[in-house]
Amino acid sequence: MDNALLKLKEGDVLFVEGEMISELFIIKSGEIGIFKEKGDRLDPYRNIDAGSLVGEVSIFTNEKHRGATAVATMDSEIVKISKEAILKVMNSRPLWLGEVMKNITDTLIYTGKLMKDQSIFQDDMTREFKILTPDMEGRYLNSIDDYRRKSGVVRTNA
């Protein structure tokens, strides 16, 4: 299926770190939290609000696996669009468009790494994520473990 509407409840997992990349997501309503799994802890990275994309950078790179875990931090509606559908649209456009998108993506990745390495805006990025209570973290970790069991995606950083 090229696209689908997903209805997630707070705590439902959208994808996990290490999972194969096969789609991008548009947040129609709600909010998605992006986390790095650190052993038996979750390291909050950022919140992504309605109207935003999740996973778009990976469509134009050679990455094969997700680099983080995404969990609904409130009830959410998500539009899932397959990588194949996006590439089909891209391939129907001028050849140079794909190269432009890849260059923009590479620049964004480089800028993000540079900002992280230089600790630029680190305080602002930390404040961007709402408080993750121990109860929330426990529920999210349980959901992530259940998702991994059902999908067969092995944890890569245990």
Secondary structure as GFF3:
##gff-version 3
##sequence-region A 1 158
A	DSSP	beta_strand	3	8	.	.	.	ID=ss1
A	DSSP	beta_strand	13	15	.	.	.	ID=ss2
A	DSSP	beta_strand	23	29	.	.	.	ID=ss3
A	DSSP	beta_strand	31	38	.	.	.	ID=ss4
A	DSSP	beta_strand	41	49	.	.	.	ID=ss5
A	DSSP	beta_strand	53	54	.	.	.	ID=ss6
A	DSSP	alpha_helix	56	59	.	.	.	ID=ss7
A	DSSP	beta_strand	69	72	.	.	.	ID=ss8
A	DSSP	beta_strand	76	82	.	.	.	ID=ss9
A	DSSP	alpha_helix	83	91	.	.	.	ID=ss10
A	DSSP	alpha_helix	95	117	.	.	.	ID=ss11
A	DSSP	alpha_helix	122	128	.	.	.	ID=ss12
A	DSSP	alpha_helix	134	151	.	.	.	ID=ss13
###
